[in-house]
């Protein structure tokens, strides 16, 4: 089962076994080449290992299957940002921004880009909506809080930024639950 192999590969990457995880993710994609999520996870693993061109290729293959997938679009934007192409990073997410940011990964990427585009308040508003809804938890919530803190700090709202950083740091200490992780792996 390609999806199960992909989940195992993703878990290996998350715990630092990147080489082994990449091998499993490549196998998963070869078994189920029509599953966009596998390309996303493969791209994220390539990115983590520093193989940015391979990551971009995996994102593009996933987007050919599902062009409006917000996770793939957000990763495409992040890869453009990493490569130093801020305009391409914004262009990737712009359709989502124009239609109203409703996805956590898009909102987090948008927040990073908004500060550079003179649109910090839009990023702050998008992240606050996302966080107030309570729809995200764990590391994604932590990342959103750190981004919010950065934007608030840049706007001179130091007390609010400090509160966002405090909340993010509190999550950092509690993101790994060994029992929960083992149960999830056993479920694969």
Backbone torsions as a table, in degrees:
resi	resn	phi	psi	omega
1	UNK	NA	115.3	-177.8
2	UNK	-62.5	-37.1	-179.2
3	UNK	-66.8	-41.3	178.9
4	UNK	-65.4	-42.0	177.3
5	UNK	-62.9	-39.5	177.3
6	UNK	-63.4	-39.8	178.1
7	UNK	-64.7	-41.7	178.2
8	UNK	-64.5	-43.4	178.0
9	UNK	-61.0	-42.3	178.2
10	UNK	-62.6	-43.1	178.5
11	UNK	-62.7	-39.9	179.1
12	UNK	-63.7	-41.5	177.9
13	UNK	-61.6	-42.4	-178.0
14	UNK	-63.6	-29.2	179.8
15	UNK	-97.2	8.9	173.4
16	UNK	97.9	1.1	176.9
17	UNK	-91.1	63.8	-170.0
18	UNK	-64.8	-44.9	-177.5
19	UNK	-60.9	-47.0	179.9
20	UNK	-66.3	-41.1	179.2
21	UNK	-63.0	-42.3	177.2
22	UNK	-60.7	-42.7	179.5
23	UNK	-60.3	-43.0	179.1
24	UNK	-68.6	-40.1	179.5
25	UNK	-65.1	-39.3	176.4
26	UNK	-63.2	-39.3	177.2
27	UNK	-64.2	-42.6	-179.8
28	UNK	-60.5	-43.7	179.3
29	UNK	-65.5	-37.1	179.0
30	UNK	-68.0	-31.0	178.8
31	UNK	-79.1	-35.4	-177.2
32	UNK	-134.9	74.0	-174.6
33	UNK	-72.7	-1.5	-179.7
34	UNK	-104.5	16.2	-177.5
35	UNK	-108.2	103.8	-176.4
36	UNK	-58.6	-33.8	-178.5
37	UNK	-61.5	-33.6	178.5
38	UNK	-66.2	-37.0	177.3
39	UNK	-67.3	-37.8	177.1
40	UNK	-60.6	-49.0	-178.1
41	UNK	-66.5	-36.8	176.1
42	UNK	-64.3	-44.1	179.0
43	UNK	-62.1	-42.4	179.2
44	UNK	-63.3	-37.9	178.2
45	UNK	-68.1	-43.0	176.3
46	UNK	-59.6	-43.8	-180.0
47	UNK	-59.6	-44.9	-178.7
48	UNK	-62.5	-31.5	179.9
49	UNK	-87.6	1.7	177.9
50	UNK	85.9	7.9	-179.0
51	UNK	-94.3	74.6	-172.0
52	UNK	-67.0	-37.7	178.9
53	UNK	-65.3	-40.6	176.5
54	UNK	-65.0	-38.2	177.7
55	UNK	-62.4	-45.5	179.4
56	UNK	-62.3	-40.0	178.3
57	UNK	-62.6	-44.6	179.2
58	UNK	-62.8	-40.6	177.3
59	UNK	-61.4	-46.1	-179.0
60	UNK	-62.5	-38.8	177.9
61	UNK	-65.5	-39.6	176.9
62	UNK	-66.2	-40.4	179.8
63	UNK	-68.3	-27.2	174.3
64	UNK	-63.9	-30.9	178.7
65	UNK	-80.9	-37.8	-178.1
66	UNK	-144.5	86.6	-172.5
67	UNK	-61.4	-24.5	-176.8
68	UNK	-107.8	22.4	178.7
69	UNK	-69.5	115.0	-174.7
70	UNK	-64.1	-32.6	178.3
71	UNK	-67.5	-42.4	177.8
72	UNK	-67.4	-41.3	178.8
73	UNK	-62.7	-43.3	179.2
74	UNK	-62.8	-41.5	178.8
75	UNK	-67.0	-37.8	175.4
76	UNK	-59.0	-43.8	178.8
77	UNK	-63.7	-44.1	179.2
78	UNK	-62.0	-38.8	179.2
79	UNK	-67.0	-39.0	176.6
80	UNK	-63.6	-41.5	177.9
81	UNK	-59.4	-46.9	-179.2
82	UNK	-61.5	-36.3	179.2
83	UNK	-77.5	-4.5	178.1
84	UNK	88.6	8.8	-179.4
85	UNK	-99.6	83.0	-177.0
86	UNK	-63.6	-35.4	179.9
87	UNK	-66.3	-42.9	178.1
88	UNK	-66.8	-35.3	178.0
89	UNK	-61.9	-44.3	178.8
90	UNK	-68.9	-43.3	-178.0
91	UNK	-58.3	-35.1	-179.1
92	UNK	-63.5	-40.7	-175.7
93	UNK	-96.6	-10.1	-173.8
94	UNK	-53.2	-41.5	178.1
95	UNK	-59.5	-35.3	178.1
96	UNK	-71.3	-37.8	179.3
97	UNK	-65.5	-44.3	-178.3
98	UNK	-64.9	-30.4	-178.8
99	UNK	-95.1	3.5	-179.6
100	UNK	98.4	117.2	-176.4
101	UNK	-71.0	117.5	-179.3
102	UNK	-126.9	8.8	-177.2
103	UNK	-124.6	134.6	-176.5
104	UNK	-56.0	-46.0	-177.1
105	UNK	-63.6	-38.9	178.4
106	UNK	-66.3	-43.5	-178.7
107	UNK	-62.0	-39.7	-178.5
108	UNK	-68.7	-43.6	177.3
109	UNK	-65.1	-42.5	179.8
110	UNK	-58.7	-41.2	-179.1
111	UNK	-59.5	-41.6	178.7
112	UNK	-63.0	-42.9	-175.8
113	UNK	-75.7	-32.8	-177.4
114	UNK	-59.4	-39.2	-179.3
115	UNK	-59.7	-36.0	-178.8
116	UNK	-81.2	-14.6	-176.1
117	UNK	-107.4	9.2	-179.8
118	UNK	71.6	25.8	-177.2
119	UNK	-125.4	38.3	-174.0
120	UNK	-58.4	-40.1	-177.4
121	UNK	-62.3	-35.2	176.5
122	UNK	-62.1	-41.8	178.2
123	UNK	-65.2	-42.8	178.2
124	UNK	-60.6	-47.2	-178.8
125	UNK	-62.4	-42.8	-179.5
126	UNK	-63.9	-43.8	-179.5
127	UNK	-68.4	-39.7	178.7
128	UNK	-63.1	-42.3	176.8
129	UNK	-58.8	-46.6	-178.9
130	UNK	-60.7	-46.9	-178.1
131	UNK	-70.3	-37.7	179.8
132	UNK	-66.4	-31.8	178.9
133	UNK	-67.1	-24.5	179.9
134	UNK	70.9	16.8	-176.3
135	UNK	-79.3	-13.8	-178.9
136	UNK	-118.3	145.6	-179.2
137	UNK	-136.5	178.6	173.3
138	UNK	61.5	-139.6	-173.9
139	UNK	-67.7	-29.7	177.9
140	UNK	-67.0	-40.6	176.5
141	UNK	-65.5	-41.7	178.4
142	UNK	-59.6	-45.7	179.7
143	UNK	-62.2	-42.6	178.6
144	UNK	-62.2	-40.6	179.2
145	UNK	-66.5	-40.5	176.7
146	UNK	-63.1	-42.6	178.5
147	UNK	-62.9	-42.6	178.0
148	UNK	-61.5	-43.5	178.0
149	UNK	-59.6	-42.4	178.4
150	UNK	-60.9	-45.8	-179.0
151	UNK	-65.0	-43.8	179.9
152	UNK	-64.3	-41.0	177.9
153	UNK	-60.9	-43.9	178.9
154	UNK	-65.0	-25.4	178.9
155	UNK	-90.2	-0.8	178.5
156	UNK	85.7	8.3	178.0
157	UNK	-90.1	70.5	-168.8
158	UNK	-66.7	-38.9	179.6
159	UNK	-65.3	-43.0	178.5
160	UNK	-66.7	-39.1	177.9
161	UNK	-62.2	-44.4	179.8
162	UNK	-59.9	-40.8	178.8
163	UNK	-64.1	-42.7	178.4
164	UNK	-63.1	-43.7	178.5
165	UNK	-63.9	-39.7	179.3
166	UNK	-61.4	-46.0	178.7
167	UNK	-63.6	-41.7	179.6
168	UNK	-63.5	-44.0	179.9
169	UNK	-65.2	-35.0	176.9
170	UNK	-63.1	-37.0	177.7
171	UNK	-70.8	-32.0	-178.4
172	UNK	-60.0	-36.5	-178.0
173	UNK	-74.4	-18.6	-173.0
174	UNK	-121.6	23.0	-176.2
175	UNK	-80.4	-23.8	-178.4
176	UNK	-105.1	121.2	174.4
177	UNK	-117.9	105.7	-174.3
178	UNK	-58.1	-40.2	-179.2
179	UNK	-66.3	-43.4	178.7
180	UNK	-63.9	-43.7	179.4
181	UNK	-61.1	-45.1	179.1
182	UNK	-61.8	-41.4	178.3
183	UNK	-63.0	-40.1	178.9
184	UNK	-65.9	-41.3	178.7
185	UNK	-66.5	-42.6	179.0
186	UNK	-61.9	-29.4	179.0
187	UNK	-71.9	-17.3	-179.9
188	UNK	-75.7	NA	NA
